[in-house]
């Protein structure tokens, strides 16, 4: 139902996450799974009736930012920062963070 648009910063977050997993932990990439989970989740959400996520305020990000937690198998949930664009049915993914990654700076 909702179309997902990826900001370059979110895609860069996934690339750095995959590099960290491979270099530090010897694990395979997780970004294809996260991409698929997010695309699948929003394909089933009717934004006319539901506003998923929790409002958050992050420095350097728009005021209408929302946080969605996405779990890959039994892992800690990944933090997906997104906003719903004024155009009906479009979700803009702005950042993706690993659960143990340094948190983004809150707006003061």
Buried (B, 14 or more C-beta within 10 A) or exposed (E): EBBBBBBEBBBEBBEBBBEEBEEEEEEEBBBEBBBEBBBEBBEEBEBEEEEBBEEBEBEEBEEEBBBBEBEEEEEEEBBBBBBBBEEEBBBBBBBBBBEEBEEBEEEE
